[in-house]
Amino acid sequence: MTYIDINQELCVNCERCIETCPQNALTLNKTTYSETHDIVSEIQAKSRSNKCIIRGGRAERRTPSFDDLTVLPAQISRPPIDKYREECNTKVVIGDRYAEKPLKIDIPVLLPAMSFGALSIEAKTGFAIAATNTGTATNTGEGGMHPKERECADKLISQYASGRFGVSAGYLNNSEAIEIKIGQGAKAGMGGHLSSEKITREIAEIRGIPPGVDALSPSRHIDIVGPEDLKMKIRQLREIVSWKIPVIVKFSAGRVRDDVAIAAKAGADAIAIDGMQAGTGAGPEIVLEHAGIPTMPATVEAAEALKELGLKEEISLIVGGGIKNGADVTKALALGADACYIGTGAMIAMGCTLCNNCHRGTCPEGITTQRQRNREKLNPKKAGQKITNYLNTVTDEVIALTQQAGNTDVNKLEKTSLKALTTEAANMTGLQTPGPN
């Protein structure tokens, strides 16, 4: 018997070896993080490199999620809505607290921040096309704004991150909303990291940095070190855009209640919470797996914090991290979110295989690479259509669950339409489990 030894550091999980085997002799055995050989591989990798393991992707260990909740069907006490004969509103307004022109989207889903650099321009264009097709918004990420992305995106959020790459008054005014990035769920408390291998001359020009060196964002804004600084920063950005567009404050899920209260009192139009299941192009594996809290309880904490302040109806709440289908979106909305970010799911829709090697810049699908021959494999229009189909399906799923719960508007989903399927989820959300309580 011949055994095949796989180099785990080079394999990108493209599965082409399986597809091309003439004898169909290869199968893929996907295992969980906790299994013995994964631990062995991890320790051996550390012993060889003398440094932390860096990878792309998201947390792989089991965490409490929206799958631990179920939607209660309306029957006699509340009649269900007929999906085939009755309408269901999916339009959402983000950031109408102070903005003259709040962000109006047709579906309760947005495409999140992923920078040009971390992603190829073909992938960024695909995101922009899909956002326009579905009437929602996409996000520049922290790498500045590529003209092609702006051209293809009807609604574009400009991210204002700690590195300030590509930031100018023109950049901010050329968008439909501003997102102040305090942190992200996949690598809570850390700045962005784009390796020099992925920085082309064009990326360096847009970011305003020299080519050939790593782009490292600080872990915090040098001019935002406390609540008053955040308040001043929001005011400053409002003045730059003449109070026309919303200002969103985004941070990773940690001390959620405290952070929400500070952002709300500082004058944010909207708050975005990134749970620990969110993805990244590059980050220490130890942080991906062991920092932050899951999106489900973070949603509850954020919504309750806004209610305690009496601002739930004034400030929009966006949540993201591990949200993959209409069921997750519906449950998040019922727990108090106004809309959801879906990033990894959209990447999978355009061809991502979750190889976790985004940081290497060798993506065989042309998504997280700057290599010309790899990028040529990704057709932006086809990628955009795939994401469009995915988002349309997610929206249809949201409509189906919203209507079977007895609602005609996604904005009117209630926490009482949910129950927890595990004691753990019940404790985290305050929901009851089925049966006597």
C-alpha positions as a LaTeX table, in Angstrom:
\begin{tabular}{lrrr}
\hline
Residue & $x$ (\AA) & $y$ (\AA) & $z$ (\AA) \\
\hline
Met1 & 0.00 & 0.00 & 0.00 \\
Thr2 & 1.33 & 3.45 & $-0.99$ \\
Tyr3 & 0.59 & 6.39 & 1.29 \\
Ile4 & 0.46 & 9.97 & 0.06 \\
Asp5 & 2.06 & 12.57 & 2.30 \\
Ile6 & 0.47 & 16.02 & 2.01 \\
Asn7 & 2.51 & 19.14 & 2.71 \\
Gln8 & $-0.03$ & 21.05 & 4.82 \\
Glu9 & 1.85 & 24.33 & 4.38 \\
Leu10 & 1.57 & 24.23 & 0.58 \\
Cys11 & $-1.81$ & 22.55 & 0.08 \\
Val12 & $-4.55$ & 25.13 & $-0.60$ \\
Asn13 & $-7.49$ & 22.72 & $-0.36$ \\
Cys14 & $-8.47$ & 23.30 & $-4.02$ \\
Glu15 & $-9.48$ & 19.62 & $-4.35$ \\
Arg16 & $-8.19$ & 19.47 & $-7.94$ \\
Cys17 & $-6.18$ & 16.34 & $-7.14$ \\
Ile18 & $-9.44$ & 14.63 & $-6.20$ \\
Glu19 & $-11.19$ & 15.81 & $-9.36$ \\
Thr20 & $-8.39$ & 14.71 & $-11.71$ \\
Cys21 & $-7.58$ & 11.30 & $-10.19$ \\
Pro22 & $-8.39$ & 8.78 & $-12.99$ \\
Gln23 & $-9.27$ & 6.06 & $-10.49$ \\
Asn24 & $-11.35$ & 8.26 & $-8.16$ \\
Ala25 & $-9.08$ & 6.97 & $-5.43$ \\
Leu26 & $-8.78$ & 10.15 & $-3.38$ \\
Thr27 & $-11.22$ & 11.43 & $-0.80$ \\
Leu28 & $-11.05$ & 14.44 & 1.49 \\
Asn29 & $-11.43$ & 13.73 & 5.18 \\
Lys30 & $-12.22$ & 17.05 & 6.86 \\
Thr31 & $-11.48$ & 17.00 & 10.56 \\
Thr32 & $-12.12$ & 19.38 & 13.44 \\
Tyr33 & $-9.63$ & 21.60 & 15.21 \\
Ser34 & $-9.53$ & 19.46 & 18.33 \\
Glu35 & $-8.42$ & 16.20 & 16.71 \\
Thr36 & $-5.01$ & 14.84 & 17.60 \\
His37 & $-3.24$ & 15.18 & 14.24 \\
Asp38 & $-4.22$ & 18.86 & 14.02 \\
Ile39 & $-2.63$ & 19.51 & 17.40 \\
Val40 & 0.49 & 17.62 & 16.33 \\
Ser41 & 0.73 & 19.61 & 13.09 \\
Glu42 & 0.27 & 22.88 & 14.97 \\
Ile43 & 3.00 & 22.18 & 17.52 \\
Gln44 & 5.42 & 20.93 & 14.86 \\
Ala45 & 4.82 & 24.05 & 12.75 \\
Lys46 & 5.64 & 26.24 & 15.76 \\
Ser47 & 8.78 & 24.24 & 16.48 \\
Arg48 & 10.01 & 24.76 & 12.92 \\
Ser49 & 9.19 & 28.44 & 12.54 \\
Asn50 & 9.80 & 29.84 & 16.05 \\
Lys51 & 6.78 & 32.16 & 15.64 \\
Cys52 & 3.00 & 32.27 & 15.82 \\
Ile53 & 1.03 & 30.61 & 13.05 \\
Ile54 & $-0.42$ & 33.17 & 10.66 \\
Arg55 & $-3.31$ & 32.25 & 8.40 \\
Gly56 & $-6.39$ & 33.57 & 6.70 \\
Gly57 & $-9.95$ & 32.43 & 7.25 \\
Arg58 & $-11.88$ & 32.36 & 10.50 \\
Ala59 & $-12.21$ & 30.48 & 13.78 \\
Glu60 & $-12.69$ & 26.77 & 13.16 \\
Arg61 & $-13.53$ & 25.57 & 16.63 \\
Arg62 & $-17.17$ & 25.05 & 17.57 \\
Thr63 & $-18.76$ & 28.16 & 19.01 \\
Pro64 & $-22.38$ & 28.92 & 19.95 \\
Ser65 & $-24.16$ & 30.17 & 16.85 \\
Phe66 & $-27.53$ & 31.06 & 15.36 \\
Asp67 & $-27.92$ & 27.36 & 14.56 \\
Asp68 & $-28.63$ & 26.92 & 18.27 \\
Leu69 & $-31.88$ & 28.88 & 17.86 \\
Thr70 & $-35.11$ & 28.06 & 16.05 \\
Val71 & $-37.81$ & 30.28 & 14.57 \\
Leu72 & $-41.31$ & 29.68 & 15.97 \\
Pro73 & $-43.91$ & 29.13 & 13.23 \\
Ala74 & $-47.13$ & 31.11 & 13.44 \\
Gln75 & $-50.24$ & 28.91 & 13.51 \\
Ile76 & $-53.41$ & 29.68 & 15.52 \\
Ser77 & $-52.32$ & 32.31 & 18.05 \\
Arg78 & $-50.74$ & 34.22 & 15.18 \\
Pro79 & $-51.53$ & 33.26 & 11.57 \\
Pro80 & $-48.65$ & 32.78 & 9.12 \\
Ile81 & $-48.28$ & 34.99 & 6.05 \\
Asp82 & $-48.71$ & 33.37 & 2.63 \\
Lys83 & $-45.34$ & 33.54 & 0.86 \\
Tyr84 & $-46.92$ & 33.07 & $-2.57$ \\
Arg85 & $-49.72$ & 35.61 & $-2.25$ \\
Glu86 & $-48.58$ & 38.26 & 0.24 \\
Glu87 & $-45.70$ & 40.72 & 0.21 \\
Cys88 & $-42.88$ & 41.00 & 2.71 \\
Asn89 & $-40.83$ & 44.18 & 3.04 \\
Thr90 & $-37.05$ & 43.66 & 3.03 \\
Lys91 & $-35.95$ & 47.29 & 2.68 \\
Val92 & $-33.84$ & 48.69 & 5.52 \\
Val93 & $-32.69$ & 52.22 & 6.36 \\
Ile94 & $-29.26$ & 52.52 & 7.98 \\
Gly95 & $-28.10$ & 55.63 & 9.81 \\
Asp96 & $-31.01$ & 58.06 & 9.82 \\
Arg97 & $-30.15$ & 59.46 & 13.26 \\
Tyr98 & $-28.36$ & 62.58 & 12.01 \\
Ala99 & $-27.48$ & 61.97 & 8.35 \\
Glu100 & $-29.24$ & 64.01 & 5.70 \\
Lys101 & $-29.03$ & 61.03 & 3.33 \\
Pro102 & $-29.25$ & 57.76 & 5.28 \\
Leu103 & $-28.16$ & 54.55 & 3.59 \\
Lys104 & $-31.22$ & 52.88 & 2.09 \\
Ile105 & $-30.81$ & 49.24 & 1.04 \\
Asp106 & $-33.26$ & 46.81 & $-0.53$ \\
Ile107 & $-32.21$ & 43.76 & 1.49 \\
Pro108 & $-31.15$ & 43.35 & 5.15 \\
Val109 & $-27.66$ & 42.25 & 4.08 \\
Leu110 & $-24.52$ & 44.25 & 3.27 \\
Leu111 & $-21.14$ & 43.19 & 1.90 \\
Pro112 & $-18.44$ & 43.96 & 4.50 \\
Ala113 & $-15.01$ & 45.55 & 4.46 \\
Met114 & $-12.37$ & 43.68 & 2.47 \\
Ser115 & $-9.59$ & 45.82 & 1.08 \\
Phe116 & $-8.13$ & 46.08 & $-2.39$ \\
Gly117 & $-4.85$ & 44.37 & $-1.63$ \\
Ala118 & $-6.26$ & 41.66 & 0.54 \\
Leu119 & $-8.55$ & 40.97 & $-2.45$ \\
Ser120 & $-7.84$ & 41.28 & $-6.15$ \\
Ile121 & $-9.56$ & 44.05 & $-8.08$ \\
Glu122 & $-11.52$ & 41.34 & $-9.90$ \\
Ala123 & $-12.95$ & 40.15 & $-6.58$ \\
Lys124 & $-13.64$ & 43.71 & $-5.41$ \\
Thr125 & $-15.41$ & 44.44 & $-8.68$ \\
Gly126 & $-17.47$ & 41.27 & $-8.30$ \\
Phe127 & $-18.59$ & 42.44 & $-4.85$ \\
Ala128 & $-19.50$ & 45.87 & $-6.24$ \\
Ile129 & $-21.51$ & 44.39 & $-9.10$ \\
Ala130 & $-23.42$ & 42.10 & $-6.73$ \\
Ala131 & $-24.18$ & 44.96 & $-4.34$ \\
Thr132 & $-25.61$ & 47.03 & $-7.17$ \\
Asn133 & $-27.62$ & 44.11 & $-8.54$ \\
Thr134 & $-29.24$ & 43.46 & $-5.16$ \\
Gly135 & $-29.72$ & 47.06 & $-4.07$ \\
Thr136 & $-27.34$ & 46.91 & $-1.14$ \\
Ala137 & $-23.93$ & 48.39 & $-0.26$ \\
Thr138 & $-20.38$ & 47.10 & $-0.32$ \\
Asn139 & $-17.39$ & 48.41 & 1.65 \\
Thr140 & $-13.95$ & 49.62 & 0.52 \\
Gly141 & $-12.12$ & 48.07 & 3.45 \\
Glu142 & $-9.07$ & 49.83 & 4.82 \\
Gly143 & $-7.08$ & 49.94 & 1.57 \\
Gly144 & $-8.61$ & 52.98 & $-0.08$ \\
Met145 & $-11.00$ & 53.22 & $-3.02$ \\
His146 & $-10.26$ & 51.76 & $-6.44$ \\
Pro147 & $-11.95$ & 53.68 & $-9.30$ \\
Lys148 & $-13.34$ & 50.42 & $-10.70$ \\
Glu149 & $-15.03$ & 49.59 & $-7.40$ \\
Arg150 & $-16.61$ & 53.05 & $-7.24$ \\
Glu151 & $-17.74$ & 52.77 & $-10.87$ \\
Cys152 & $-19.51$ & 49.44 & $-10.31$ \\
Ala153 & $-20.97$ & 50.06 & $-6.84$ \\
Asp154 & $-24.17$ & 52.06 & $-6.63$ \\
Lys155 & $-23.78$ & 52.25 & $-2.84$ \\
Leu156 & $-20.28$ & 52.22 & $-1.34$ \\
Ile157 & $-19.18$ & 52.55 & 2.28 \\
Ser158 & $-15.75$ & 54.15 & 2.77 \\
Gln159 & $-13.84$ & 52.69 & 5.68 \\
Tyr160 & $-11.85$ & 55.00 & 7.96 \\
Ala161 & $-9.33$ & 52.72 & 9.67 \\
Ser162 & $-6.31$ & 53.25 & 11.90 \\
Gly163 & $-3.82$ & 53.12 & 9.00 \\
Arg164 & $-5.73$ & 55.88 & 7.13 \\
Phe165 & $-4.67$ & 54.29 & 3.83 \\
Gly166 & $-6.05$ & 56.27 & 0.90 \\
Val167 & $-8.10$ & 58.54 & 3.18 \\
Ser168 & $-8.87$ & 62.08 & 2.01 \\
Ala169 & $-11.82$ & 64.45 & 1.99 \\
Gly170 & $-12.51$ & 63.37 & $-1.57$ \\
Tyr171 & $-12.48$ & 59.71 & $-0.57$ \\
Leu172 & $-14.99$ & 60.29 & 2.22 \\
Asn173 & $-17.29$ & 62.46 & 0.11 \\
Asn174 & $-17.25$ & 59.90 & $-2.71$ \\
Ser175 & $-19.24$ & 57.36 & $-0.68$ \\
Glu176 & $-22.71$ & 56.72 & 0.71 \\
Ala177 & $-21.56$ & 56.12 & 4.31 \\
Ile178 & $-18.40$ & 56.22 & 6.44 \\
Glu179 & $-17.36$ & 53.34 & 8.66 \\
Ile180 & $-14.89$ & 54.10 & 11.45 \\
Lys181 & $-13.10$ & 50.81 & 12.00 \\
Ile182 & $-12.08$ & 50.39 & 15.62 \\
Gly183 & $-11.54$ & 46.66 & 15.24 \\
Gln184 & $-12.64$ & 43.48 & 13.48 \\
Gly185 & $-13.93$ & 40.20 & 14.83 \\
Ala186 & $-11.35$ & 37.84 & 13.36 \\
Lys187 & $-8.39$ & 39.54 & 15.02 \\
Ala188 & $-9.84$ & 41.56 & 17.85 \\
Gly189 & $-7.56$ & 44.24 & 19.23 \\
Met190 & $-5.14$ & 44.07 & 16.31 \\
Gly191 & $-4.51$ & 46.17 & 13.22 \\
Gly192 & $-4.52$ & 45.01 & 9.61 \\
His193 & $-1.58$ & 43.20 & 8.01 \\
Leu194 & $-0.98$ & 43.07 & 4.26 \\
Ser195 & 2.28 & 41.35 & 3.31 \\
Ser196 & 4.66 & 42.98 & 0.84 \\
Glu197 & 4.13 & 40.08 & $-1.58$ \\
Lys198 & 0.56 & 41.30 & $-2.17$ \\
Ile199 & 1.41 & 45.00 & $-2.57$ \\
Thr200 & 1.61 & 45.94 & $-6.24$ \\
Arg201 & 2.53 & 49.37 & $-7.51$ \\
Glu202 & $-1.17$ & 50.18 & $-8.00$ \\
Ile203 & $-2.06$ & 49.09 & $-4.45$ \\
Ala204 & 0.81 & 51.14 & $-3.03$ \\
Glu205 & $-0.35$ & 54.19 & $-5.00$ \\
Ile206 & $-3.97$ & 53.94 & $-3.81$ \\
Arg207 & $-2.90$ & 53.36 & $-0.21$ \\
Gly208 & $-0.29$ & 56.10 & $-0.31$ \\
Ile209 & 2.54 & 53.84 & 0.86 \\
Pro210 & 5.90 & 52.77 & $-0.65$ \\
Pro211 & 5.82 & 49.51 & $-2.64$ \\
Gly212 & 7.69 & 46.43 & $-1.45$ \\
Val213 & 7.02 & 46.74 & 2.29 \\
Asp214 & 4.36 & 45.24 & 4.54 \\
Ala215 & 1.32 & 47.45 & 5.21 \\
Leu216 & 0.73 & 47.33 & 8.95 \\
Ser217 & $-2.17$ & 49.20 & 10.52 \\
Pro218 & $-1.88$ & 50.26 & 14.18 \\
Ser219 & $-4.04$ & 48.37 & 16.66 \\
Arg220 & $-5.80$ & 51.65 & 17.51 \\
His221 & $-6.35$ & 55.12 & 16.08 \\
Ile222 & $-3.63$ & 57.41 & 17.41 \\
Asp223 & $-6.18$ & 60.21 & 17.82 \\
Ile224 & $-8.97$ & 58.10 & 19.38 \\
Val225 & $-7.92$ & 57.00 & 22.84 \\
Gly226 & $-11.13$ & 57.66 & 24.77 \\
Pro227 & $-14.86$ & 58.44 & 24.51 \\
Glu228 & $-14.38$ & 62.19 & 23.98 \\
Asp229 & $-11.88$ & 61.55 & 21.19 \\
Leu230 & $-14.38$ & 59.32 & 19.40 \\
Lys231 & $-17.05$ & 61.99 & 19.77 \\
Met232 & $-14.71$ & 64.59 & 18.26 \\
Lys233 & $-13.73$ & 62.25 & 15.43 \\
Ile234 & $-17.36$ & 61.56 & 14.49 \\
Arg235 & $-18.03$ & 65.29 & 14.55 \\
Gln236 & $-14.98$ & 65.95 & 12.38 \\
Leu237 & $-16.03$ & 63.40 & 9.77 \\
Arg238 & $-19.58$ & 64.80 & 9.75 \\
Glu239 & $-18.23$ & 68.26 & 9.03 \\
Ile240 & $-16.09$ & 66.93 & 6.16 \\
Val241 & $-19.15$ & 65.40 & 4.46 \\
Ser242 & $-21.47$ & 68.28 & 5.48 \\
Trp243 & $-23.64$ & 65.97 & 7.61 \\
Lys244 & $-24.94$ & 64.30 & 4.47 \\
Ile245 & $-24.04$ & 60.62 & 4.97 \\
Pro246 & $-24.15$ & 58.27 & 7.99 \\
Val247 & $-21.19$ & 57.55 & 10.24 \\
Ile248 & $-20.94$ & 53.91 & 11.33 \\
Val249 & $-18.67$ & 52.79 & 14.18 \\
Lys250 & $-17.43$ & 49.22 & 13.81 \\
Phe251 & $-15.69$ & 47.14 & 16.46 \\
Ser252 & $-15.08$ & 43.52 & 17.39 \\
Ala253 & $-17.31$ & 41.80 & 19.92 \\
Gly254 & $-15.68$ & 41.96 & 23.33 \\
Arg255 & $-16.92$ & 44.37 & 25.98 \\
Val256 & $-20.02$ & 44.91 & 23.87 \\
Arg257 & $-22.27$ & 46.81 & 26.29 \\
Asp258 & $-19.58$ & 49.31 & 27.24 \\
Asp259 & $-18.42$ & 49.84 & 23.66 \\
Val260 & $-21.96$ & 50.25 & 22.32 \\
Ala261 & $-22.75$ & 52.81 & 25.02 \\
Ile262 & $-19.63$ & 54.84 & 24.21 \\
Ala263 & $-20.25$ & 54.77 & 20.44 \\
Ala264 & $-23.92$ & 55.69 & 20.91 \\
Lys265 & $-23.16$ & 58.61 & 23.22 \\
Ala266 & $-20.41$ & 59.76 & 20.85 \\
Gly267 & $-23.03$ & 60.33 & 18.17 \\
Ala268 & $-22.78$ & 57.32 & 15.84 \\
Asp269 & $-25.60$ & 56.91 & 13.32 \\
Ala270 & $-25.04$ & 53.17 & 13.25 \\
Ile271 & $-22.99$ & 50.57 & 15.11 \\
Ala272 & $-21.47$ & 47.48 & 13.50 \\
Ile273 & $-20.49$ & 44.52 & 15.69 \\
Asp274 & $-18.09$ & 41.89 & 14.33 \\
Gly275 & $-18.33$ & 38.54 & 16.13 \\
Met276 & $-15.43$ & 36.13 & 16.58 \\
Gln277 & $-16.59$ & 33.91 & 13.69 \\
Ala278 & $-15.70$ & 36.67 & 11.20 \\
Gly279 & $-13.00$ & 36.10 & 8.61 \\
Thr280 & $-9.72$ & 37.83 & 7.76 \\
Gly281 & $-7.06$ & 37.73 & 5.09 \\
Ala282 & $-4.24$ & 37.34 & 7.60 \\
Gly283 & $-4.04$ & 37.01 & 11.37 \\
Pro284 & $-2.46$ & 34.98 & 14.18 \\
Glu285 & $-4.33$ & 31.70 & 14.53 \\
Ile286 & $-4.25$ & 31.97 & 18.32 \\
Val287 & $-6.23$ & 35.23 & 18.11 \\
Leu288 & $-8.65$ & 33.91 & 15.49 \\
Glu289 & $-9.52$ & 30.96 & 17.71 \\
His290 & $-9.38$ & 32.41 & 21.21 \\
Ala291 & $-10.32$ & 36.11 & 21.23 \\
Gly292 & $-13.73$ & 37.74 & 21.09 \\
Ile293 & $-17.24$ & 36.47 & 21.67 \\
Pro294 & $-19.64$ & 34.82 & 19.21 \\
Thr295 & $-21.95$ & 36.91 & 17.05 \\
Met296 & $-25.17$ & 35.54 & 18.56 \\
Pro297 & $-24.67$ & 36.74 & 22.16 \\
Ala298 & $-22.96$ & 39.91 & 20.89 \\
Thr299 & $-26.14$ & 40.79 & 18.99 \\
Val300 & $-28.23$ & 40.43 & 22.14 \\
Glu301 & $-25.83$ & 42.50 & 24.26 \\
Ala302 & $-25.68$ & 45.28 & 21.67 \\
Ala303 & $-29.45$ & 45.47 & 21.24 \\
Glu304 & $-30.03$ & 45.49 & 25.00 \\
Ala305 & $-27.42$ & 48.22 & 25.48 \\
Leu306 & $-29.19$ & 50.44 & 22.95 \\
Lys307 & $-32.56$ & 49.78 & 24.59 \\
Glu308 & $-31.16$ & 50.70 & 28.01 \\
Leu309 & $-30.01$ & 54.02 & 26.53 \\
Gly310 & $-33.40$ & 54.57 & 24.88 \\
Leu311 & $-31.68$ & 54.70 & 21.48 \\
Lys312 & $-32.71$ & 51.42 & 19.85 \\
Glu313 & $-35.01$ & 53.20 & 17.40 \\
Glu314 & $-32.45$ & 55.92 & 16.62 \\
Ile315 & $-29.24$ & 53.97 & 16.06 \\
Ser316 & $-28.99$ & 51.22 & 13.47 \\
Leu317 & $-27.33$ & 47.94 & 14.47 \\
Ile318 & $-25.37$ & 45.86 & 11.96 \\
Val319 & $-23.89$ & 42.50 & 12.96 \\
Gly320 & $-21.51$ & 40.15 & 11.17 \\
Gly321 & $-19.35$ & 37.12 & 11.72 \\
Gly322 & $-20.20$ & 33.60 & 10.59 \\
Ile323 & $-23.55$ & 34.56 & 9.05 \\
Lys324 & $-24.08$ & 32.26 & 6.10 \\
Asn325 & $-27.77$ & 31.93 & 5.17 \\
Gly326 & $-31.24$ & 33.38 & 5.55 \\
Ala327 & $-31.84$ & 31.57 & 8.82 \\
Asp328 & $-28.85$ & 33.30 & 10.44 \\
Val329 & $-29.99$ & 36.68 & 9.12 \\
Thr330 & $-33.58$ & 36.18 & 10.30 \\
Lys331 & $-32.50$ & 35.17 & 13.79 \\
Ala332 & $-30.07$ & 38.10 & 14.04 \\
Leu333 & $-32.84$ & 40.52 & 13.04 \\
Ala334 & $-35.20$ & 38.97 & 15.59 \\
Leu335 & $-32.53$ & 39.43 & 18.29 \\
Gly336 & $-32.32$ & 43.14 & 17.52 \\
Ala337 & $-30.07$ & 43.70 & 14.50 \\
Asp338 & $-31.23$ & 45.90 & 11.62 \\
Ala339 & $-28.98$ & 44.31 & 9.00 \\
Cys340 & $-26.15$ & 41.78 & 8.66 \\
Tyr341 & $-22.74$ & 41.71 & 7.04 \\
Ile342 & $-21.99$ & 38.57 & 4.99 \\
Gly343 & $-18.38$ & 38.28 & 3.84 \\
Thr344 & $-17.07$ & 34.72 & 3.85 \\
Gly345 & $-20.31$ & 33.40 & 2.38 \\
Ala346 & $-20.01$ & 35.87 & $-0.51$ \\
Met347 & $-16.41$ & 34.80 & $-1.10$ \\
Ile348 & $-17.45$ & 31.15 & $-1.18$ \\
Ala349 & $-20.17$ & 32.07 & $-3.67$ \\
Met350 & $-17.53$ & 33.44 & $-6.07$ \\
Gly351 & $-15.31$ & 30.36 & $-5.69$ \\
Cys352 & $-13.41$ & 30.44 & $-2.37$ \\
Thr353 & $-12.55$ & 26.95 & $-1.06$ \\
Leu354 & $-11.67$ & 28.03 & 2.52 \\
Cys355 & $-8.05$ & 26.94 & 2.19 \\
Asn356 & $-7.02$ & 29.52 & 4.85 \\
Asn357 & $-4.03$ & 30.61 & 2.76 \\
Cys358 & $-5.29$ & 34.10 & 1.88 \\
His359 & $-2.19$ & 35.62 & 3.48 \\
Arg360 & 0.17 & 33.86 & 1.06 \\
Gly361 & $-1.21$ & 35.65 & $-1.99$ \\
Thr362 & $-1.37$ & 32.42 & $-3.99$ \\
Cys363 & $-5.17$ & 31.98 & $-4.17$ \\
Pro364 & $-5.81$ & 29.60 & $-7.09$ \\
Glu365 & $-9.29$ & 31.07 & $-7.59$ \\
Gly366 & $-7.96$ & 34.61 & $-8.14$ \\
Ile367 & $-9.77$ & 36.08 & $-5.12$ \\
Thr368 & $-7.09$ & 36.88 & $-2.52$ \\
Thr369 & $-4.10$ & 37.20 & $-4.82$ \\
Gln370 & $-2.36$ & 39.81 & $-6.93$ \\
Arg371 & $-0.73$ & 37.27 & $-9.27$ \\
Gln372 & $-1.83$ & 38.07 & $-12.79$ \\
Arg373 & $-2.14$ & 34.46 & $-13.97$ \\
Asn374 & $-4.34$ & 33.59 & $-10.99$ \\
Arg375 & $-6.47$ & 36.73 & $-11.30$ \\
Glu376 & $-7.21$ & 35.90 & $-14.93$ \\
Lys377 & $-9.22$ & 32.91 & $-13.70$ \\
Leu378 & $-11.73$ & 35.19 & $-11.95$ \\
Asn379 & $-14.23$ & 36.89 & $-14.23$ \\
Pro380 & $-15.68$ & 39.87 & $-12.30$ \\
Lys381 & $-19.06$ & 39.77 & $-14.05$ \\
Lys382 & $-19.50$ & 36.04 & $-13.48$ \\
Ala383 & $-18.31$ & 36.37 & $-9.87$ \\
Gly384 & $-20.72$ & 39.26 & $-9.35$ \\
Gln385 & $-23.59$ & 37.21 & $-10.74$ \\
Lys386 & $-22.78$ & 34.28 & $-8.45$ \\
Ile387 & $-22.81$ & 36.54 & $-5.40$ \\
Thr388 & $-26.02$ & 38.14 & $-6.68$ \\
Asn389 & $-27.66$ & 34.72 & $-6.91$ \\
Tyr390 & $-26.45$ & 33.88 & $-3.42$ \\
Leu391 & $-27.74$ & 37.12 & $-1.88$ \\
Asn392 & $-31.06$ & 36.79 & $-3.70$ \\
Thr393 & $-31.44$ & 33.29 & $-2.27$ \\
Val394 & $-30.50$ & 34.45 & 1.23 \\
Thr395 & $-33.14$ & 37.18 & 0.94 \\
Asp396 & $-35.75$ & 34.66 & $-0.21$ \\
Glu397 & $-34.91$ & 32.54 & 2.83 \\
Val398 & $-35.32$ & 35.55 & 5.10 \\
Ile399 & $-38.71$ & 36.28 & 3.54 \\
Ala400 & $-39.84$ & 32.67 & 3.98 \\
Leu401 & $-38.90$ & 32.56 & 7.67 \\
Thr402 & $-40.24$ & 36.04 & 8.36 \\
Gln403 & $-43.61$ & 35.20 & 6.85 \\
Gln404 & $-43.94$ & 31.80 & 8.48 \\
Ala405 & $-43.30$ & 33.58 & 11.80 \\
Gly406 & $-46.32$ & 35.77 & 11.02 \\
Asn407 & $-44.58$ & 38.99 & 9.89 \\
Thr408 & $-44.83$ & 41.04 & 6.70 \\
Asp409 & $-41.74$ & 43.18 & 7.36 \\
Val410 & $-38.21$ & 42.10 & 8.29 \\
Asn411 & $-37.94$ & 45.24 & 10.44 \\
Lys412 & $-40.71$ & 43.93 & 12.69 \\
Leu413 & $-39.20$ & 40.57 & 13.61 \\
Glu414 & $-39.31$ & 39.99 & 17.37 \\
Lys415 & $-37.27$ & 38.10 & 19.89 \\
Thr416 & $-40.47$ & 36.30 & 20.95 \\
Ser417 & $-40.40$ & 34.51 & 17.59 \\
Leu418 & $-37.34$ & 32.54 & 18.69 \\
Lys419 & $-36.52$ & 29.75 & 21.11 \\
Ala420 & $-33.17$ & 28.32 & 22.13 \\
Leu421 & $-32.36$ & 24.70 & 21.36 \\
Thr422 & $-29.56$ & 24.43 & 23.91 \\
Thr423 & $-29.20$ & 25.54 & 27.50 \\
Glu424 & $-26.03$ & 27.36 & 26.50 \\
Ala425 & $-27.85$ & 29.41 & 23.86 \\
Ala426 & $-30.69$ & 30.10 & 26.29 \\
Asn427 & $-28.26$ & 31.47 & 28.87 \\
Met428 & $-26.54$ & 33.66 & 26.28 \\
Thr429 & $-29.69$ & 35.13 & 24.72 \\
Gly430 & $-32.26$ & 35.09 & 27.51 \\
Leu431 & $-34.53$ & 32.97 & 25.30 \\
Gln432 & $-36.53$ & 30.06 & 26.65 \\
Thr433 & $-35.99$ & 26.49 & 25.55 \\
Pro434 & $-38.93$ & 24.39 & 24.30 \\
Gly435 & $-40.87$ & 22.51 & 26.95 \\
Pro436 & $-41.83$ & 23.53 & 30.50 \\
Asn437 & $-39.89$ & 26.52 & 31.85 \\
\hline
\end{tabular}
